[in-house]
Amino acid sequence: MASIDLTIKPAQTEITLKPNASYTQAYDIINNSAEAIRLSSSVEAWLPKDNSGSVQYDANITNTDFSFSLVNSDLQLGQDFILEAHQKRQLVLRITGHTPESVDAYYTFFVNQKPLNSSVIGRQNLGRLGSHILISSDSQELAAPELQLKNFIITPRFRDIFQKINFNGEIFNPSLHYSSINGQLIITKNGQDFSRQDLFPYTVLAQSSRTLACLNSQQESIPCSLPAPLWPGVYSGTIILDNGRQQSTNSFSFFVLPYSFILIISMIFFLLLLSLRNKQSISSKPSV
């Protein structure tokens, strides 16, 4: 049997809950394969692993601040069900908060493939598909955290007109609640806008960082950069982070110099000088 071929929508849910309140989220589960599959559902807690968006699941992560159950009348969380070929089924998850404290918690709602029957055990490639759940709970209305730019560097160190300029850094969230990046990278030269790029709207978890990235025309994440060739001179830049209440600006500047032209001219001058010295040396030799 082929590997799992499922679709789950939505891929991520972001929830703000009042203490002791409940929230329901509907998930569409679609079997895209030509065979029936047996599935079960589960919810697992996770923690951020690094600044690239990777997560770490650990059975030792226990969080009793929230509980989960299925609203479906004929199905419970963890119970097996059959999804026929090309069939779609909706699972409705209820999330209930149990804490009066200000807290964030992160989970994944999984649909897990199981052997269809005992005769095919060992011949199926089983897998699972998940949808992230980001929860913020607070008795007060949550204000957007003020994100911060950290570890910002510009590469390469020696910036030539024929080299791409890269802008690297991290967006840090110092608050206790997750927030989405909303901002721009603006480059100017001689007081005029040279380039404007929207930052990719990653969600930055509480007390965590995400790598700085920009948004291309296809709404994809790309490294923030200026493509070559560039005019020589002084460039100024600003990274703006907007949290809805106010903007934080991070300014910088850098030089682009024609190193390649200087190197080529220097080499030509050196070769001409060497050629002239050789000619002088030959002409100074006494004739026989």
VEXKOLVO-415360 format. One record per residue: residue in three letters; x, y, z of N, C-alpha, C, O in turn. Coordinates in pm, whole numbers. Layout:
! residues N
ala|X|Y|Z|X|Y|Z|X|Y|Z|X|Y|Z
...
//
This chain:
! residues 288
met|84|-120|0|0|0|0|87|124|0|193|125|64
ala|45|229|-71|122|353|-78|118|424|57|36|392|143
ser|206|521|73|210|597|197|83|678|212|8|697|116
ile|59|727|332|-64|798|364|-85|916|270|8|993|244
asp|-206|930|220|-240|1037|127|-365|1107|179|-475|1087|129
leu|-345|1190|280|-454|1260|347|-439|1410|334|-329|1461|311
thr|-550|1480|348|-550|1625|360|-626|1662|486|-731|1606|515
ile|-571|1757|562|-640|1808|680|-647|1960|670|-545|2026|646
lys|-764|2014|689|-784|2159|683|-864|2203|805|-962|2137|842
pro|-822|2314|868|-708|2401|838|-577|2341|887|-576|2249|968
ala|-465|2395|834|-333|2344|873|-287|2400|1007|-200|2342|1071
gln|-347|2512|1050|-310|2571|1178|-427|2654|1230|-499|2718|1152
thr|-445|2652|1361|-550|2730|1425|-488|2812|1538|-412|2759|1619
glu|-522|2941|1543|-475|3029|1648|-595|3075|1729|-690|3131|1675
ile|-592|3050|1861|-708|3067|1947|-672|3156|2066|-565|3142|2126
thr|-762|3247|2100|-753|3323|2224|-872|3284|2311|-987|3298|2269
leu|-844|3233|2431|-948|3183|2521|-950|3262|2650|-846|3297|2705
lys|-1072|3289|2700|-1088|3339|2835|-1079|3220|2931|-1105|3107|2890
pro|-1044|3242|3056|-1038|3131|3152|-1170|3055|3161|-1277|3115|3167
asn|-1160|2923|3161|-1274|2832|3174|-1372|2841|3056|-1487|2798|3068
ala|-1327|2897|2944|-1410|2905|2824|-1378|2788|2732|-1276|2722|2748
ser|-1466|2765|2635|-1447|2657|2537|-1447|2714|2396|-1499|2822|2370
tyr|-1386|2638|2308|-1377|2676|2166|-1390|2548|2084|-1333|2445|2119
thr|-1465|2555|1974|-1476|2439|1885|-1414|2471|1750|-1432|2581|1696
gln|-1341|2375|1696|-1274|2388|1566|-1310|2268|1481|-1289|2153|1522
ala|-1363|2294|1361|-1398|2187|1267|-1280|2159|1174|-1218|2252|1122
tyr|-1250|2031|1154|-1142|1988|1064|-1201|1900|954|-1277|1807|980
asp|-1166|1932|830|-1203|1848|717|-1091|1749|690|-978|1790|662
ile|-1120|1621|699|-1023|1514|673|-1061|1448|542|-1173|1399|527
ile|-970|1447|445|-998|1395|312|-901|1283|279|-779|1299|290
asn|-955|1168|239|-874|1056|192|-856|1071|41|-950|1047|-35
asn|-737|1110|-3|-711|1133|-145|-674|1007|-220|-657|1011|-342
ser|-660|896|-150|-616|772|-214|-734|694|-270|-850|730|-248
ala|-703|587|-342|-806|501|-403|-841|383|-315|-910|291|-359
glu|-796|385|-189|-823|275|-97|-878|329|34|-848|442|73
ala|-958|249|101|-1008|284|233|-894|280|334|-802|199|320
ile|-899|365|435|-796|367|539|-864|375|676|-973|431|692
arg|-796|319|774|-842|327|913|-763|436|983|-641|442|971
leu|-834|523|1056|-771|637|1121|-816|646|1266|-918|590|1305
ser|-739|717|1343|-779|759|1477|-729|901|1497|-642|947|1423
ser|-781|970|1596|-741|1109|1622|-674|1119|1759|-699|1040|1849
ser|-587|1220|1771|-518|1243|1899|-472|1387|1904|-467|1456|1802
val|-438|1431|2024|-383|1566|2045|-256|1552|2126|-255|1486|2230
glu|-147|1614|2077|-18|1607|2147|38|1747|2168|31|1833|2080
ala|95|1769|2286|159|1896|2318|300|1900|2260|364|1796|2243
trp|349|2020|2230|485|2035|2179|544|2167|2227|474|2254|2279
leu|676|2178|2209|750|2300|2241|830|2340|2118|868|2254|2039
pro|857|2470|2100|942|2512|1988|1083|2456|2003|1138|2454|2113
lys|1141|2412|1892|1272|2349|1895|1383|2445|1857|1491|2444|1917
asp|1358|2531|1756|1461|2624|1710|1392|2743|1644|1269|2754|1648
asn|1472|2832|1583|1414|2952|1523|1369|2933|1379|1334|3030|1312
ser|1370|2809|1331|1324|2781|1195|1180|2731|1192|1127|2702|1084
gly|1117|2720|1307|979|2673|1313|964|2526|1345|852|2476|1350
ser|1074|2455|1367|1065|2314|1404|1009|2300|1546|1028|2387|1630
val|939|2188|1569|879|2165|1700|930|2034|1757|980|1948|1685
gln|915|2020|1887|963|1900|1957|848|1840|2038|794|1903|2129
tyr|812|1717|2003|711|1644|2079|780|1562|2187|886|1504|2165
asp|720|1558|2302|780|1486|2414|667|1432|2501|580|1507|2544
ala|670|1304|2525|566|1242|2608|566|1296|2749|467|1284|2821
asn|676|1358|2790|685|1411|2926|624|1550|2939|611|1603|3049
ile|586|1611|2823|520|1741|2828|377|1721|2877|295|1664|2805
thr|348|1767|2996|213|1755|3051|157|1894|3073|223|1981|3130
asn|35|1916|3027|-30|2046|3041|-177|2022|3072|-253|1980|2984
thr|-217|2048|3196|-356|2028|3236|-438|2155|3226|-552|2160|3272
asp|-379|2260|3166|-452|2387|3153|-564|2378|3050|-657|2459|3053
phe|-557|2280|2958|-656|2266|2852|-692|2120|2834|-607|2032|2850
ser|-817|2095|2799|-861|1958|2768|-927|1956|2631|-973|2059|2581
phe|-930|1837|2571|-977|1822|2433|-1075|1705|2424|-1061|1604|2493
ser|-1175|1722|2338|-1271|1616|2312|-1335|1640|2176|-1334|1753|2126
leu|-1389|1534|2115|-1461|1548|1989|-1609|1572|2016|-1669|1510|2104
val|-1667|1663|1938|-1809|1694|1949|-1892|1593|1870|-2011|1577|1897
asn|-1831|1525|1773|-1903|1427|1691|-1978|1328|1779|-1921|1272|1872
ser|-2106|1307|1748|-2190|1221|1833|-2150|1074|1826|-2174|999|1921
asp|-2090|1033|1714|-2058|891|1695|-1910|858|1709|-1867|748|1676
leu|-1832|954|1758|-1687|933|1759|-1624|1004|1878|-1661|1117|1909
gln|-1530|938|1943|-1455|997|2052|-1309|1014|2010|-1261|950|1917
leu|-1241|1102|2080|-1099|1122|2055|-1024|993|2081|-1036|935|2189
gly|-946|948|1984|-871|824|1999|-942|703|1943|-881|597|1930
gln|-1069|715|1910|-1146|602|1857|-1120|584|1708|-1108|682|1635
asp|-1110|459|1663|-1085|429|1521|-1210|459|1437|-1323|446|1482
phe|-1183|500|1312|-1292|515|1215|-1236|488|1075|-1116|501|1052
ile|-1324|449|983|-1285|417|846|-1319|534|756|-1428|590|763
leu|-1223|571|672|-1245|674|571|-1229|608|434|-1120|565|398
glu|-1338|600|361|-1336|534|231|-1255|615|129|-1222|731|152
ala|-1224|550|17|-1148|616|-91|-1217|745|-133|-1337|746|-163
his|-1140|856|-136|-1186|988|-180|-1300|1043|-92|-1372|1133|-134
gln|-1315|989|27|-1420|1037|117|-1368|1151|203|-1249|1156|237
lys|-1458|1243|238|-1425|1352|331|-1511|1339|456|-1630|1309|448
arg|-1449|1360|572|-1523|1357|697|-1481|1477|781|-1364|1516|783
gln|-1577|1533|851|-1549|1647|938|-1543|1602|1083|-1636|1540|1134
leu|-1432|1635|1149|-1417|1612|1292|-1419|1747|1362|-1351|1841|1320
val|-1497|1756|1468|-1511|1883|1541|-1448|1867|1678|-1493|1787|1760
leu|-1343|1944|1702|-1267|1935|1827|-1310|2046|1922|-1316|2163|1885
arg|-1342|2007|2048|-1372|2105|2151|-1249|2125|2239|-1189|2028|2286
ile|-1212|2251|2261|-1097|2287|2344|-1150|2366|2463|-1222|2464|2446
thr|-1116|2324|2584|-1166|2388|2705|-1049|2429|2793|-959|2350|2819
gly|-1052|2555|2837|-947|2605|2925|-982|2584|3070|-1099|2587|3108
his|-878|2561|3153|-900|2535|3295|-811|2620|3384|-787|2584|3500
thr|-762|2730|3334|-669|2810|3415|-708|2958|3411|-746|3009|3306
pro|-700|3028|3525|-725|3172|3527|-599|3252|3495|-604|3375|3485
glu|-488|3183|3478|-360|3251|3458|-339|3287|3310|-402|3231|3221
ser|-249|3380|3288|-209|3416|3153|-107|3313|3104|2|3302|3160
val|-143|3238|3000|-58|3127|2958|-76|3100|2809|-183|3123|2754
asp|28|3054|2746|25|3002|2609|51|2852|2613|125|2803|2697
ala|-11|2780|2520|15|2637|2507|1|2599|2361|-77|2659|2287
tyr|79|2498|2319|86|2461|2178|64|2310|2164|124|2229|2234
tyr|-25|2275|2070|-63|2136|2048|-70|2108|1898|-65|2199|1816
thr|-82|1980|1864|-113|1937|1729|-228|1838|1735|-225|1741|1811
phe|-331|1862|1652|-440|1767|1635|-400|1672|1523|-385|1714|1409
phe|-383|1543|1557|-335|1443|1461|-449|1352|1416|-539|1320|1493
val|-442|1311|1288|-515|1193|1241|-407|1090|1208|-317|1115|1129
asn|-420|972|1272|-317|869|1265|-369|750|1186|-476|697|1216
gln|-292|707|1085|-332|589|1008|-298|462|1086|-193|453|1149
lys|-389|365|1080|-372|237|1147|-394|125|1046|-455|148|941
pro|-347|4|1074|-370|-107|980|-520|-127|956|-600|-127|1049
leu|-556|-143|828|-697|-160|794|-754|-289|852|-868|-292|898
asn|-673|-396|848|-713|-522|912|-587|-602|941|-478|-567|895
ser|-602|-707|1016|-486|-783|1062|-411|-851|949|-293|-881|965
ser|-474|-876|836|-409|-947|726|-307|-862|652|-224|-915|578
val|-312|-728|671|-219|-641|600|-117|-577|693|-40|-491|651
ile|-117|-619|820|-18|-564|913|123|-597|863|151|-712|827
gly|208|-499|860|345|-517|813|361|-485|666|474|-470|618
arg|249|-475|592|258|-442|450|206|-302|419|202|-260|303
gln|165|-228|523|118|-93|504|224|7|551|292|-16|651
asn|237|116|477|323|226|518|236|326|594|167|408|534
leu|239|317|726|151|398|808|213|533|837|336|548|839
gly|128|632|859|177|766|889|71|843|963|-31|788|1004
arg|95|974|980|-3|1059|1045|12|1201|991|117|1238|940
leu|-95|1278|1003|-98|1414|953|-157|1502|1062|-253|1462|1129
gly|-100|1621|1081|-144|1704|1192|-171|1848|1156|-127|1897|1052
ser|-244|1915|1243|-275|2057|1233|-241|2123|1366|-292|2082|1470
his|-156|2225|1362|-112|2291|1485|-226|2372|1548|-310|2428|1478
ile|-225|2377|1681|-319|2457|1759|-237|2546|1852|-165|2496|1938
leu|-247|2677|1834|-178|2774|1920|-284|2840|2008|-379|2899|1957
ile|-267|2831|2138|-367|2881|2232|-304|2987|2323|-198|2966|2381
ser|-372|3101|2334|-339|3201|2434|-459|3218|2526|-572|3235|2480
ser|-434|3214|2655|-541|3230|2753|-507|3344|2847|-398|3350|2904
asp|-604|3436|2862|-584|3550|2951|-719|3609|2987|-810|3611|2904
ser|-732|3657|3109|-858|3717|3152|-877|3856|3093|-989|3907|3087
gln|-767|3917|3048|-773|4049|2988|-761|4038|2837|-718|3935|2783
glu|-801|4145|2769|-785|4148|2624|-636|4153|2591|-562|4234|2646
leu|-594|4065|2501|-452|4055|2469|-409|4163|2372|-470|4181|2267
ala|-304|4236|2408|-244|4332|2317|-132|4264|2240|-66|4174|2292
ala|-111|4306|2116|-7|4245|2035|130|4270|2097|163|4385|2125
pro|211|4167|2118|345|4185|2175|434|4270|2083|415|4272|1962
glu|530|4338|2143|625|4418|2067|744|4329|2031|830|4301|2115
leu|749|4287|1907|857|4200|1860|986|4280|1847|983|4401|1825
gln|1099|4209|1859|1230|4275|1856|1321|4208|1753|1316|4087|1733
leu|1403|4290|1687|1503|4239|1595|1630|4206|1671|1681|4290|1746
lys|1681|4084|1653|1801|4040|1723|1903|3982|1624|1867|3934|1516
asn|2031|3989|1663|2141|3924|1589|2140|3960|1441|2159|3874|1355
phe|2118|4087|1412|2111|4130|1272|2251|4150|1215|2335|4217|1274
ile|2276|4090|1098|2403|4107|1029|2379|4121|879|2278|4073|826
ile|2473|4187|813|2468|4203|668|2589|4131|609|2702|4153|654
thr|2567|4047|511|2676|3975|447|2669|3994|296|2560|4018|243
pro|2783|3982|225|2918|3955|277|2979|4079|344|2923|4188|338
arg|3094|4059|407|3159|4169|476|3206|4275|377|3188|4395|401
phe|3267|4231|267|3311|4322|162|3207|4318|51|3195|4217|-19
arg|3131|4427|35|3014|4429|-54|3050|4491|-187|3077|4611|-197
asp|3048|4408|-288|3085|4450|-423|2958|4474|-505|2852|4422|-471
ile|2969|4552|-611|2854|4584|-695|2799|4462|-767|2684|4462|-811
phe|2880|4356|-781|2835|4235|-848|2801|4122|-750|2792|4006|-790
gln|2782|4157|-621|2747|4058|-520|2608|4086|-463|2570|4202|-444
lys|2534|3980|-436|2405|3994|-368|2430|4027|-221|2519|3970|-158
ile|2352|4119|-167|2362|4158|-27|2256|4084|52|2138|4089|17
asn|2296|4015|159|2204|3936|240|2182|4001|376|2275|4051|438
phe|2056|3999|421|2020|4055|551|1970|3939|639|1867|3878|611
asn|2044|3912|745|2014|3798|831|1987|3844|973|2046|3941|1021
gly|1898|3775|1040|1867|3809|1177|1754|3724|1231|1711|3627|1168
glu|1705|3761|1348|1596|3690|1413|1495|3791|1465|1530|3902|1506
ile|1369|3750|1463|1263|3829|1526|1227|3760|1657|1181|3646|1658
phe|1250|3830|1767|1230|3772|1901|1101|3824|1963|1069|3942|1953
asn|1028|3734|2026|904|3768|2096|929|3758|2247|934|3647|2300
pro|944|3871|2317|977|3864|2460|856|3842|2550|872|3828|2671
ser|735|3839|2493|615|3833|2575|578|3689|2611|649|3594|2576
leu|466|3675|2681|416|3544|2722|314|3488|2624|256|3382|2647
his|290|3561|2512|190|3517|2414|248|3525|2273|331|3612|2244
tyr|204|3434|2187|253|3432|2051|204|3553|1973|105|3617|2012
ser|272|3585|1863|235|3699|1780|287|3676|1638|384|3603|1617
ser|221|3738|1541|262|3726|1401|346|3846|1360|323|3958|1405
ile|443|3821|1274|530|3928|1223|454|4010|1120|392|3956|1029
asn|460|4141|1137|403|4234|1040|503|4347|1023|519|4430|1112
gly|570|4351|909|672|4454|893|728|4462|752|684|4391|661
gln|825|4551|737|888|4575|606|1038|4595|622|1087|4639|726
leu|1109|4560|515|1251|4593|500|1260|4698|390|1225|4672|275
ile|1308|4818|425|1316|4929|331|1462|4969|313|1531|4996|411
ile|1508|4973|188|1644|5016|155|1635|5144|74|1560|5151|-24
thr|1713|5245|114|1715|5372|41|1858|5404|-1|1955|5359|59
lys|1867|5486|-107|1997|5536|-156|1976|5679|-204|1885|5706|-283
asn|2061|5769|-156|2049|5910|-189|1911|5966|-157|1856|6048|-230
gly|1854|5919|-44|1726|5968|1|1605|5913|-72|1492|5953|-43
gln|1626|5821|-167|1517|5763|-245|1503|5614|-213|1602|5545|-187
asp|1378|5567|-215|1355|5424|-193|1421|5343|-304|1395|5366|-422
phe|1506|5249|-265|1573|5160|-360|1504|5024|-365|1497|4961|-471
ser|1453|4980|-250|1386|4850|-243|1292|4848|-122|1326|4900|-16
arg|1175|4787|-140|1080|4763|-30|1036|4618|-35|990|4569|-138
gln|1052|4548|77|1011|4408|86|930|4386|213|970|4429|321
asp|817|4319|199|739|4280|316|806|4162|386|857|4072|320
leu|806|4165|518|858|4053|594|756|3939|592|635|3962|589
phe|806|3814|592|715|3701|591|643|3694|726|707|3704|830
pro|510|3677|725|433|3685|851|437|3557|934|333|3498|964
tyr|556|3514|970|569|3399|1059|501|3428|1194|495|3543|1238
thr|451|3323|1257|403|3334|1394|522|3308|1487|589|3205|1476
val|548|3402|1577|659|3389|1671|601|3351|1807|521|3426|1864
leu|641|3236|1858|586|3187|1983|644|3264|2102|745|3332|2090
ala|578|3252|2216|620|3323|2336|763|3287|2375|801|3170|2377
gln|843|3390|2405|981|3372|2448|1065|3297|2345|1158|3224|2380
ser|1031|3313|2217|1101|3241|2110|1135|3336|1996|1092|3452|1994
ser|1212|3285|1900|1254|3363|1785|1220|3290|1656|1206|3168|1654
arg|1207|3368|1547|1197|3312|1413|1298|3383|1324|1326|3502|1341
thr|1353|3308|1229|1451|3364|1137|1388|3472|1051|1277|3456|1002
leu|1459|3582|1034|1412|3691|948|1398|3640|804|1490|3579|750
ala|1283|3666|743|1257|3623|605|1165|3724|540|1092|3796|608
cys|1169|3728|407|1086|3821|331|982|3745|249|990|3623|235
leu|887|3819|195|774|3762|121|790|3794|-26|808|3910|-64
asn|784|3690|-112|794|3716|-256|655|3731|-317|555|3726|-246
ser|649|3750|-449|523|3775|-518|430|3654|-517|310|3668|-537
gln|485|3535|-492|403|3413|-483|363|3383|-338|316|3274|-307
gln|381|3484|-249|347|3470|-107|426|3360|-39|377|3292|51
glu|551|3342|-84|640|3241|-27|749|3308|55|779|3426|36
ser|807|3232|147|916|3281|230|1048|3270|154|1082|3164|101
ile|1122|3381|149|1254|3384|84|1351|3460|174|1307|3540|256
pro|1483|3437|160|1579|3517|236|1570|3664|196|1547|3695|79
cys|1587|3752|292|1587|3896|263|1722|3933|201|1827|3904|258
ser|1719|3997|84|1844|4027|14|1821|4136|-89|1707|4170|-122
leu|1932|4190|-141|1932|4280|-255|2009|4211|-367|2126|4177|-347
pro|1948|4189|-483|2019|4120|-591|2119|4212|-660|2099|4333|-668
ala|2227|4153|-710|2326|4227|-789|2274|4240|-933|2188|4161|-974
pro|2325|4338|-1010|2428|4436|-975|2371|4555|-899|2251|4583|-905
leu|2460|4624|-826|2422|4739|-746|2509|4858|-782|2624|4842|-823
trp|2454|4978|-765|2535|5097|-783|2624|5117|-662|2580|5090|-550
pro|2747|5162|-681|2833|5187|-565|2781|5305|-484|2713|5392|-537
gly|2815|5307|-357|2776|5418|-271|2725|5371|-136|2738|5255|-99
val|2665|5465|-64|2613|5440|70|2464|5408|61|2388|5479|-5
tyr|2424|5300|127|2284|5261|134|2238|5269|279|2313|5238|371
ser|2114|5310|298|2053|5312|430|1936|5214|432|1868|5195|331
gly|1913|5155|547|1805|5058|557|1728|5071|687|1780|5120|787
thr|1605|5026|683|1519|5025|801|1435|4898|801|1376|4862|700
ile|1430|4832|915|1337|4721|934|1230|4769|1030|1258|4803|1145
ile|1106|4772|981|992|4819|1059|912|4699|1109|876|4612|1030
leu|884|4695|1237|799|4593|1298|676|4662|1355|688|4746|1444
asp|559|4627|1305|433|4692|1343|349|4596|1426|313|4489|1379
asn|317|4635|1549|235|4549|1635|91|4599|1646|14|4552|1730
gly|54|4694|1559|-83|4746|1560|-100|4870|1645|-179|4958|1611
arg|-26|4878|1756|-34|4996|1841|73|5097|1804|48|5218|1802
gln|191|5048|1775|303|5135|1740|403|5055|1657|396|4933|1646
gln|496|5130|1599|598|5067|1516|734|5080|1584|765|5182|1645
ser|814|4974|1572|954|4983|1613|1039|4982|1487|1016|4903|1395
thr|1138|5070|1483|1224|5081|1365|1367|5046|1403|1415|5083|1510
asn|1433|4975|1315|1572|4935|1332|1649|4981|1209|1632|4927|1100
ser|1733|5084|1229|1803|5145|1116|1947|5095|1105|2008|5057|1205
phe|1999|5096|982|2135|5052|957|2181|5114|826|2101|5169|751
ser|2309|5105|799|2365|5153|672|2482|5064|632|2541|4995|715
phe|2515|5068|502|2627|4988|453|2678|5050|323|2607|5124|255
phe|2803|5016|291|2868|5065|169|2873|4953|66|2892|4837|99
val|2855|4991|-58|2881|4902|-171|2990|4969|-255|2973|5081|-302
leu|3101|4899|-273|3215|4955|-345|3247|4868|-467|3219|4749|-467
pro|3307|4929|-571|3340|4853|-694|3471|4776|-679|3568|4801|-752
tyr|3474|4682|-585|3596|4606|-560|3644|4534|-686|3763|4530|-715
ser|3550|4477|-761|3589|4400|-880|3656|4490|-984|3756|4451|-1044
phe|3601|4611|-1006|3663|4704|-1100|3802|4746|-1052|3897|4753|-1130
ile|3811|4774|-921|3941|4813|-865|4043|4701|-885|4158|4728|-919
leu|4000|4576|-862|4090|4462|-878|4132|4446|-1024|4249|4422|-1053
ile|4036|4459|-1117|4068|4444|-1259|4164|4554|-1305|4262|4525|-1375
ile|4137|4679|-1266|4225|4791|-1304|4364|4773|-1245|4465|4800|-1311
ser|4369|4727|-1118|4499|4705|-1053|4578|4597|-1125|4700|4610|-1142
met|4511|4490|-1168|4579|4383|-1240|4630|4432|-1375|4741|4399|-1416
ile|4546|4512|-1445|4590|4567|-1575|4710|4657|-1557|4807|4650|-1633
phe|4705|4743|-1454|4817|4834|-1428|4942|4755|-1394|5051|4789|-1440
phe|4928|4648|-1313|5043|4567|-1277|5103|4498|-1400|5225|4494|-1414
leu|5018|4444|-1489|5067|4378|-1610|5137|4478|-1703|5239|4445|-1763
leu|5081|4599|-1716|5146|4701|-1800|5281|4741|-1742|5379|4755|-1815
leu|5284|4759|-1611|5410|4795|-1545|5513|4686|-1563|5630|4714|-1590
leu|5470|4559|-1548|5561|4447|-1566|5612|4440|-1710|5730|4412|-1734
ser|5523|4467|-1805|5562|4465|-1946|5663|4575|-1978|5761|4552|-2049
leu|5639|4695|-1923|5732|4807|-1946|5869|4777|-1884|5972|4810|-1944
arg|5872|4718|-1769|5999|4685|-1704|6076|4581|-1785|6198|4590|-1798
asn|6003|4483|-1840|6069|4382|-1924|6129|4446|-2049|6241|4412|-2089
lys|6054|4540|-2111|6106|4607|-2230|6229|4691|-2198|6326|4692|-2275
gln|6227|4760|-2085|6341|4841|-2045|6464|4753|-2017|6578|4790|-2047
ser|6437|4636|-1957|6546|4544|-1926|6611|4491|-2055|6733|4479|-2063
ile|6527|4461|-2155|6580|4411|-2282|6657|4519|-2355|6763|4491|-2412
ser|6606|4642|-2356|6671|4752|-2430|6802|4797|-2363|6888|4854|-2429
ser|6816|4771|-2233|6936|4813|-2161|7051|4712|-2176|7164|4740|-2137
lys|7022|4595|-2233|7130|4498|-2251|7224|4541|-2364|7177|4587|-2468
pro|7357|4528|-2346|7452|4567|-2452|7441|4473|-2570|7425|4352|-2553
ser|7450|4529|-2687|7444|4449|-2811|7577|4380|-2833|7681|4432|-2791
val|7577|4263|-2898|7698|4185|-2922|7751|4217|-3059|7853|4162|-3100
//
